[in-house]
Amino acid sequence: MRVELINLKRYFNEKKALDIDRLLIESGKVYAVLGPNGSGKSTMLRILAGFDRDFSGSVCYNGMEKLQYNCISYMPQSIYMFDFTVLENVLLGFGRGRIDRSDALSRVKAALGFVGMDGFSNAKARSLSGGEAQRVALARTLVLGRDLVLLDEPSSATDITGVGLAEKYIRSVNSKDGSTIVFTTHNPSQAARIADEVIMMHSGRIVEIGSPQQIFDSPKEQETRDFLRNWRI
Amino acid sequence: MKTILDSLVQAFRLITSLNGEIYGIIALSLVVTILSTVISGALAVPSGMIIGSREFKGKKLLTRLISTFMGLPPVVAGLIVYLFLSRKGPLGSLGMLFTPAAMVIAQVLIIYPVITGITIGVVRAKVQPVRETCAGLGIGGWRMLLLLFHECRYSVMSAIIAGYGRAISEVGAVMLVGGNIQFYTRVMTTAIVLETGKGNYDRALALGIILLVISFIINWMLQRIQEST
């Protein structure tokens, strides 16, 4: 899905949280939104997801301002697990009658395998640790294979093994389903590993966009250099 | 102390006496309170869910009104129902005053705000993460509301238990609209008031003990349902 943000502004109590002149998210690519705390990453993702409509400017999805039903999946930063089993949680997004149940079940099982949680299918989702819940939430979001997938810090609480699995799964969904994926992260290494494009944000503005190589090897802007100063691979 | 011990003996005797009037009073108390709790629950839970989960104009005012009505004195609720059902009232032609139906209506008026108010509070605490997660998966409308209910079900059950507790202990409204008519509208609480007035303290206390035991059993059963779901 191709998404275009034009002259987008979002204020919180008169404080400008987002100020984007133009951003083009091209179909089928993986975008990493990078930046320090409070740089507007999550705000931008919430606007893209259609949750936050209290902004000025426009957001166009495939050229239209109206968001089409069931073409986006979004994973919020704070994970909420329903009081069901892990399997039932991941099945939720398919709804009833939208897809054959056995097909949905096999996709869900495969998704849980991707994130290394296949042994937890029948466990109560509420009994999972923070990192495990995050992996399940990632599977729940990615399994739907939607056109646009938005992930707000998808592996911030996950261990190294989990991070590796999550990144592999994100890339796999992008290549198999052709989903456009936008994820936020604080970790430049993660952006370098899986993103096609890096969107560098600072104080609500996009300071730089480019390939990971461009951004990390030869950053043009001072804010990017400042952010990457303490980065150790 | 002697009166209390005598009352315990009297309560035991009353239960085992096979006294038709006592069993009738107990049965009517249960029918009226359970029916009013079921009706209130059926009305209050959906409205609490909708008010708690939706944003609309006047929501704050409505929530404050419901909170105010949570503390509605039963006698005032009884008076309102009395005025509506009395012969000169707008619903006087129905001839419902001094009937068990009138008692149920009065209790619904008392319990409805209690269950609604608690449900609103419970839903408000859960709605944001549930809505956001649902929306992120493309779930909306009634399915989101059903999931929200599922997540709040234990607390909603507690709200219903609280409503039932208010119904079983209530006396003012049922006295006003029921009239405490022997073999017809006399319930445990109005019978206690009557026996106390007559100076039959041991019988009044015995009825009070039976009321407590019944209340305990019902609450225990409701909590068992809550734990098993």
Interface residues (C-beta under 8 A of the other chain):
Chain A: A49 G50 F51 Y69 N70 I72 S73 Y74 M75 P76 S78 Y80 F82 D83 L92 G93 G95 R140 T141 L144 R146 L150
Chain B: P129 V130 E132 T133 A135 G136 L137 G138 I139 R143 L147 H150 E151
